[in-house]
Amino acid sequence: MSGIYQTAGLAVLNALARLGNYQHRQIQFGSAATEKIDWYQVDENAPTVIFYYGGNWRSYRKEDYRFVADTLCGMGVNVAIPDFLKYPEHRFDGILRSVVNATNHFLDEVYTDGPVIMMGHSSGAQMAALVTLNTTLLDNPGRIKAMVGMSGPYDFYPFTEDDHWDLFGPEDHYPMSQPVNFVRRDAPELYLLHGEDDTRVRRGHSKSLMEKQIEAGGIARREVYQGMGHADAVVSFSRIHRRKSQLVRDIQTFISSKI
């Protein structure tokens, strides 16, 4: 899907998600109107998943992914979905800084105790991997228990899209965008999921990150799903698809093992 069709599809998925049994509120973390976090709370004592949405670092909003929170809340966890800056108004260093600011605010001021699992889809999975692996980003990286990445780009330098040379610039910032550059032995476990038919972000990305993390002495696992494309991974979380989704079942099993 793309354009108006994708927007309409997300509206349907999120309309169904409003049936979920959880409390929802917005949290302001900065001065800009868009600097907000959607906080879906099942129980104040429950573990929390922080979900970073995709969109090629340039599109979508936190509201578009209520259906993901709806399914995750059904697994007994709270869910935070932050908004962040976008390209082309901002380069990646600014985008990542807004992600880090939102995450630090949430962990320092809102959810101050308890286990956290980072999760993302597509470009959101890249950001989830960076905040998990790069220990210089968060105030308290030790809070992270695991990272779940769906259809993520983790090893994509040199860039193959023309505007990525600008997005991730200047040149001396390029290495900071690659999660494979931050693998480490003591990192939380990485659980990397990819569709076999993903032509937007090839499954070799998750293979590369898994192999490099294992080579560094860390823990990483990977699942590849037959017949699944790029958007299918996140659409699997909708009420229409989740009961039949092996990916959703695998994530639930993984999260249950970490909390």
Secondary structure as the mmCIF struct_conf table of DSSP 4:
data_model
#
loop_
_struct_conf.conf_type_id
_struct_conf.id
_struct_conf.beg_label_comp_id
_struct_conf.beg_label_asym_id
_struct_conf.beg_label_seq_id
_struct_conf.end_label_comp_id
_struct_conf.end_label_asym_id
_struct_conf.end_label_seq_id
HELX_RH_AL_P HELX_RH_AL_P1 GLY A 3 ALA A 17
TURN_TY1_P TURN_TY1_P1 ARG A 18 LEU A 19
BEND BEND1 ASN A 21 TYR A 22
STRN STRN1 GLN A 23 GLN A 28
BEND BEND2 GLY A 30 ALA A 32
TURN_TY1_P TURN_TY1_P2 ALA A 33 THR A 34
STRN STRN2 LYS A 36 GLN A 41
BEND BEND3 VAL A 42 VAL A 42
TURN_TY1_P TURN_TY1_P3 GLU A 44 ASN A 45
BEND BEND4 ALA A 46 ALA A 46
STRN STRN3 THR A 48 TYR A 52
BEND BEND5 GLY A 55 GLY A 55
TURN_TY1_P TURN_TY1_P4 ASN A 56 ARG A 58
HELX_RH_3T_P HELX_RH_3T_P1 LYS A 62 TYR A 65
HELX_RH_AL_P HELX_RH_AL_P2 ARG A 66 CYS A 73
TURN_TY1_P TURN_TY1_P5 GLY A 74 GLY A 76
STRN STRN4 ASN A 78 PRO A 82
TURN_TY1_P TURN_TY1_P6 TYR A 87 GLU A 89
BEND BEND6 HIS A 90 HIS A 90
HELX_RH_AL_P HELX_RH_AL_P3 PHE A 92 HIS A 105
HELX_RH_PI_P HELX_RH_PI_P1 PHE A 106 VAL A 110
BEND BEND7 TYR A 111 TYR A 111
BEND BEND8 ASP A 113 GLY A 114
STRN STRN5 VAL A 116 HIS A 121
TURN_TY1_P TURN_TY1_P7 SER A 122 SER A 122
HELX_RH_AL_P HELX_RH_AL_P4 SER A 123 LEU A 133
TURN_TY1_P TURN_TY1_P8 THR A 135 THR A 136
BEND BEND9 LEU A 137 ASP A 139
HELX_RH_3T_P HELX_RH_3T_P2 PRO A 141 ARG A 143
STRN STRN6 ILE A 144 MET A 150
BEND BEND10 SER A 151 SER A 151
BEND BEND11 PRO A 158 PRO A 158
BEND BEND12 THR A 160 GLU A 161
TURN_TY1_P TURN_TY1_P9 ASP A 162 ASP A 163
HELX_RH_AL_P HELX_RH_AL_P5 HIS A 164 LEU A 167
TURN_TY1_P TURN_TY1_P10 PHE A 168 PHE A 168
BEND BEND13 PRO A 170 PRO A 170
HELX_RH_3T_P HELX_RH_3T_P3 GLU A 171 SER A 177
HELX_RH_3T_P HELX_RH_3T_P4 PRO A 179 PHE A 182
TURN_TY1_P TURN_TY1_P11 ARG A 185 ASP A 186
BEND BEND14 ALA A 187 ALA A 187
HELX_LH_PP_P HELX_LH_PP_P1 PRO A 188 PRO A 188
STRN STRN7 GLU A 189 GLY A 195
TURN_TY1_P TURN_TY1_P12 GLU A 196 ASP A 197
BEND BEND15 THR A 199 VAL A 201
TURN_TY1_P TURN_TY1_P13 ARG A 203 ARG A 203
HELX_RH_AL_P HELX_RH_AL_P6 GLY A 204 GLU A 215
TURN_TY1_P TURN_TY1_P14 ALA A 216 GLY A 217
STRN STRN8 ALA A 220 TYR A 225
TURN_TY1_P TURN_TY1_P15 GLN A 226 GLY A 227
TURN_TY1_P TURN_TY1_P16 HIS A 230 ALA A 231
HELX_RH_AL_P HELX_RH_AL_P7 ASP A 232 VAL A 235
TURN_TY1_P TURN_TY1_P17 SER A 236 PHE A 237
BEND BEND16 SER A 238 SER A 238
TURN_TY1_P TURN_TY1_P18 ARG A 239 HIS A 241
HELX_RH_3T_P HELX_RH_3T_P5 ARG A 242 LYS A 244
HELX_RH_AL_P HELX_RH_AL_P8 GLN A 246 LYS A 258
#
